[in-house]
Amino acid sequence: MIILKLAAAIALTATMLPAADTLLRAGLVPESKIVLKVQPEYPPDAQDARIQGIVRVAVIVGKDGHVQDARLVSGHPLLAPAALQAVKKWVFDPFMRDGKPVRATAEVEVPFALPAGQ
């Protein structure tokens, strides 16, 4: 009897909870999906050391296209903070599922290259 009451309570609770906000997994974001791309400031220490390369950042993009979270995937430690700071300001075309905007997880690449002759 107690088990039946417990099962009924669990079933009732499950119907009252909102559906899980699942994330669309988008992979590497194409440039065409980026509406606003803030360029990172090249860190002076990285410039002095002549460090170049690509920083890869995982982002969670909200339904409105704004970055909700950004985390380092790979890249040089002197370049990573500047890349993360810039990417958090990026805006994307909202990701869609069944014609409706959804939250998405994706990756972006932030290149750092020194000007020729430096």
N, C-alpha and C positions, 0 to 999 in steps of 0.2 A: 504494500500500500504506500509506504513512504517513497519507494522508488518511483511509483507512478506519479505521485505529487511532485517529486523532484524533476522528473522528466517533463511534466506539464509546465512547471515554472521555468525551466530552461528553454523550452520551445516558445513560451510567451515572451521571454526576455529577448530571444533571438529575433523575433518578429518586430520588436520595438527598437532595436539598434539600427542605426543608419547603415546602408551598404558601405562596404569598405571602399575607400577612395584609392582605387588601384592606379598605379602609374603606367603610362604607356612607355615602352622601352623603344627609344628612337634611334639609338646608335650615334654615329658621328653626324653632326648637324651640318648640312650644306650651307654655304655662304648666303644663298638666296632666302633662307629661312630667318636670317638675322636682320631685324628691322633697325636696331640701334646698336652700333659696335663701338664701344669706348676703347681707344687705344691705350695700352699700358705705358706708364713712364718707364723708360729703360733705367734700371737701377745703376747708379754711378759705380758701385763696386763691381758689378758685372761688366760695365763698359771698360773700366780700368783693367780688368782681367781679360778683356776681349772674349767674353763668354757669349755665345750665340746658341740658338736652338729653339726647339718647340716645347712648349709646356702644354700638356693635355690635362683638361679639367672636366670633371663630371659635374653636371648641373641638374638641378630639379627646376623645371619651368612650370610656373602656375598657369591656370586656365586663362589668365589675362596676358600671358607672354612674358611676364617679369620673372627674373631669376629668384627663386626662393632659397636656394642653397647651392654652394659651389665647393667642391673638394678637389684637391690635387690628386691626379692619377699618376702623372709622371712629368719629369722635367728637372732642370737644374735648380738646386736649392736657392741660389741667388736670384733666379728669375721668377720662381713660383709665387712669392707674395705679391709682386706687381701684377702678375697674370690673374691671380684670384681676385684682387681688388678691382681690376678692370672688368672682369667677366661678371661680377656681381651687379654691375650697372647695365649690362646688355639687356636688350629686349628682343623677343622673338615673335614671329607670327605664331599665334596659338596652335598647338598641336591638336588635331581633330581625331575623333573616333565616332563613327556613325553620325557625322555631321555636327557634332557638338564638341566644344573645346574641352580638353582634358589636361590634367597635370601629366608631365612627362619627365622621364629621366633620359639624359643624352650626354654626349661628350663633345667638347669643342677643342680646337687647337689654337694656341696663341703663339705665333712665331716671333722670335726676337732675332733681328739681324742688324749688325753694325753697318752704318753707311760705308760705301766703297771709299777706300783711301784712309780709313781710320785705323 
